[in-house]
Amino acid sequence: MSQDIRDFVTPSCDLLGLGEPTHQVPGFAEVRNELFAQLVDRGFRSIALETGRVAALVANDFVLDGAGSLDIAMSDGFTHDFGNLEPNRKLIAWMREYNENRPPQERLSFHGFDAQTEVMNAPSPRRYLEYAAEYLGSAQDIADVAGADERWSDTEAVMDPARSPGASADAYRLRAIAADLLTALRARKRDAGWARAEIHLMAGIDLLRYHEHCAEPLEPGERYGRLSAVRDAIMARNLLDIRAAEAARGATMVFSHNLHLRRHGTDAAGTLLGPLLGDRYTFVATSLGRSDAIALQDPEPDTYEGFLQKHITTEWGLTPASVIPSARVRTDPTPRQGYFPLDQPLLDDADAVLHLGRTG
């Protein structure tokens, strides 16, 4: 096994997806930081994490120019509580240090590529539409149409179709306002604030679309699948936008759950990206042997993780996915641990596998 990610990056790759099999083990983010530093030496100039795209602008302001502080970057620049993770704090601090006294073209940039939603709630689109309207000098009274933010962000507005404002007359009016703003933005000459306004406006449009699906009267299982598919579609579009913005500067690393980055998952972002990017997209799946933090014991020898555990000689290692033989899917993880084990379809999707042998 290798610990050099550059052994697995082809010259054509400009988006490298590094997965994680669970969000509950920070060891994967620690390894991610090491690998990103290697990729920077190879010409990568940006990283995108599974956090809200608008929120990440705050962290990127600090990374690029030192605006605000590290504490503000972590508290306001992340969603889903990911700002509380120490490996993310180390990443942002290292990127700021790297950028110090470097010319703009050589600086590293930080992106979020997720929607602005949490698991059980989705905020009002109001502030995102208002940001774009203010940039454009529009007099649209968005706050009056949107109403109280709580009517959108309440958990029942996502989980109960009858409580959702997504199909209301106000929502239809907001979608018309958003379309007008987007037309005006596209017609406007780009200046220093244009890209930031577009990111806010697209976030507002995405939230309107998400809330519209929340209003559909579906059974719980179908409902969850539909909302997950909408979220992954937003992720894929955001990553394409990020690559368009970064194309002239260098390649991008993206770090997210294996299930979002795989090439043939059900409505996964990677499923949408794969055909569009072809050999410009590389996917490195990850697996875990043992973790004391989530009480995951050593894998059985006849499982995929058992094979990797037997052959690993360091704390973690990378190997081509094609060399891993057919094996049994691991069955000892529990839902509470949040660990998704390796299986053959995931290996077929991956170019390489990073195996973390043991973590606290």
ABEGO torsion letter per residue (X at the ends): XBABAAAABBAABABBBBBBABAABAAAAAAAAAAAAAAAAAGBABBBBBBBAAAAAAAAAAAAAGBEBAAAAAAAABBGGAAABAAAAAAAAAAAAAABGBBAAABBBBBBABBABBAABBBBAAAAAAAAAAAAGBABBAAAAAEBAAAAABAAAAABAAABAAABAAAAAAAAAAAAAAAAAAABBBBAAAAAAAAAAAAAAAAAAAAAAAABBBBAAAAAAAAAAAAAAAAAAAAAAAAAAAAAAEBBBBBBBAAAABAABBGBAAAAAAAAAEAABBBBBBBBABBAAAGBBBBBAABAAAAAAAABABABBBBBAAABBBBBBBAABBAAAGBBBBBAAAAAABABBBBBABBX
